[in-house]
Amino acid sequence: MRLLHTMIRVGNLDRSIAFYTEVLGMSLLRKHDYPDGRFTLAFVGYGDEDSNSVIELTHNWDTDSYELGNAFGHLAVEVADAYAACDAVRAKGGKVVREAGPMKHGTTVIAFVEDPDGYKIEFIQRGTR
């Protein structure tokens, strides 16, 4: 068994695809419209689906936004340098919600950014956990 993908619902698919590809550097792997169900699925990730876990962006055509609730936490991405990753996100118009630095009560260097729908993405600096 292996983890295939994590699905999140997004209010504006083009805006979300732009964030994950242009700001976070993922690739759009595939996208398909389902007119009878009035939704579109887009898969983004850092590698092909055969050997990597990816993110499924689900856009329901009649829904512009969602309440995120308090059960979902965040997605995590390993980065070489969390400080530089935050700078890169900020330079591309992304939102850094927790600057890079050691986590509380530990030495792992982390940071958090937020996608256009409010989902949090944690950057974990390679070699610090």
C-alpha positions as CSV (number, residue, x, y, z in Angstrom):
1,M,0.0,0.0,0.0
2,R,1.0,3.6,-0.5
3,L,-0.6,7.0,-0.1
4,L,-1.8,8.2,-3.5
5,H,-3.2,11.7,-2.9
6,T,-4.8,14.2,-0.6
7,M,-7.9,15.9,-1.8
8,I,-8.8,19.5,-1.0
9,R,-11.8,21.5,-2.3
10,V,-11.0,24.8,-3.9
11,G,-13.2,27.8,-4.8
12,N,-11.3,29.0,-7.9
13,L,-9.4,26.2,-9.7
14,D,-7.3,28.4,-11.9
15,R,-6.1,30.5,-8.9
16,S,-5.3,27.3,-7.0
17,I,-3.4,25.7,-9.9
18,A,-1.4,28.9,-10.3
19,F,-0.5,28.9,-6.6
20,Y,0.6,25.2,-6.5
21,T,2.5,25.4,-9.8
22,E,3.9,28.9,-9.9
23,V,4.4,29.6,-6.2
24,L,5.2,26.2,-4.9
25,G,6.8,24.8,-8.0
26,M,4.6,21.7,-8.5
27,S,3.5,20.5,-11.9
28,L,-0.1,20.1,-13.1
29,L,-0.2,16.4,-13.8
30,R,-3.7,16.0,-15.1
31,K,-7.1,17.8,-15.2
32,H,-10.5,16.6,-16.1
33,D,-14.0,18.2,-16.2
34,Y,-17.0,16.2,-15.2
35,P,-19.9,18.2,-16.7
36,D,-22.7,15.8,-15.5
37,G,-21.4,16.2,-11.9
38,R,-20.5,19.9,-12.4
39,F,-17.0,19.5,-11.0
40,T,-13.4,19.4,-12.2
41,L,-10.5,17.5,-10.7
42,A,-6.9,18.7,-11.1
43,F,-3.9,16.8,-9.8
44,V,-0.7,18.6,-8.9
45,G,2.6,17.4,-7.4
46,Y,6.4,17.2,-7.5
47,G,6.5,14.0,-9.5
48,D,4.5,11.5,-11.4
49,E,1.6,9.8,-9.7
50,D,3.2,6.3,-10.2
51,S,5.8,7.0,-7.6
52,N,4.8,10.1,-5.7
53,S,1.9,11.3,-3.5
54,V,0.1,14.2,-5.1
55,I,-2.7,16.7,-4.3
56,E,-6.1,16.5,-5.9
57,L,-7.7,19.9,-6.2
58,T,-11.5,19.5,-6.5
59,H,-13.5,22.3,-7.9
60,N,-17.3,22.1,-7.6
61,W,-18.6,24.5,-10.2
62,D,-21.4,25.9,-8.1
63,T,-19.3,26.6,-5.0
64,D,-17.0,29.7,-4.7
65,S,-15.6,29.0,-1.2
66,Y,-15.6,26.6,1.7
67,E,-15.4,26.8,5.5
68,L,-12.2,25.0,6.3
69,G,-13.4,23.8,9.7
70,N,-11.0,22.7,12.4
71,A,-10.3,19.1,11.7
72,F,-7.8,19.4,8.8
73,G,-4.4,20.5,9.8
74,H,-2.0,21.1,6.9
75,L,0.0,19.7,4.1
76,A,3.8,19.3,4.6
77,V,6.6,19.8,2.0
78,E,10.2,19.2,2.6
79,V,12.5,22.1,1.5
80,A,16.2,22.5,1.4
81,D,16.0,26.0,3.1
82,A,12.8,27.1,4.8
83,Y,14.0,30.7,5.0
84,A,14.7,30.9,1.3
85,A,11.4,29.0,0.5
86,C,9.5,31.7,2.4
87,D,11.3,34.4,0.5
88,A,10.5,32.8,-2.8
89,V,6.8,32.4,-1.8
90,R,6.6,36.0,-0.7
91,A,8.3,37.2,-3.9
92,K,5.7,35.4,-6.0
93,G,2.8,37.0,-4.1
94,G,2.2,34.1,-1.7
95,K,1.3,34.5,1.9
96,V,3.7,33.4,4.7
97,V,1.8,33.0,7.9
98,R,4.6,31.7,10.1
99,E,8.1,32.7,9.3
100,A,10.9,30.1,9.1
101,G,12.5,29.2,12.4
102,P,12.9,26.4,14.9
103,M,9.6,24.8,16.1
104,K,8.6,25.4,19.7
105,H,10.3,23.0,22.1
106,G,12.4,21.5,19.3
107,T,15.1,22.1,16.7
108,T,13.3,21.3,13.4
109,V,13.1,24.4,11.2
110,I,9.6,25.0,9.9
111,A,7.5,27.6,8.3
112,F,3.9,27.9,7.2
113,V,2.4,29.4,4.0
114,E,-1.2,29.7,3.0
115,D,-2.8,28.8,-0.3
116,P,-5.6,31.0,-1.8
117,D,-8.3,29.0,-0.1
118,G,-6.7,29.3,3.3
119,Y,-5.1,25.8,3.5
120,K,-1.8,25.8,5.4
121,I,1.3,24.3,3.9
122,E,4.2,23.5,6.2
123,F,7.7,23.8,5.0
124,I,10.1,21.4,6.9
125,Q,13.7,22.1,6.3
126,R,15.6,19.0,5.2
127,G,18.1,17.8,7.8
128,T,16.6,19.5,10.8
129,R,14.0,17.0,12.0
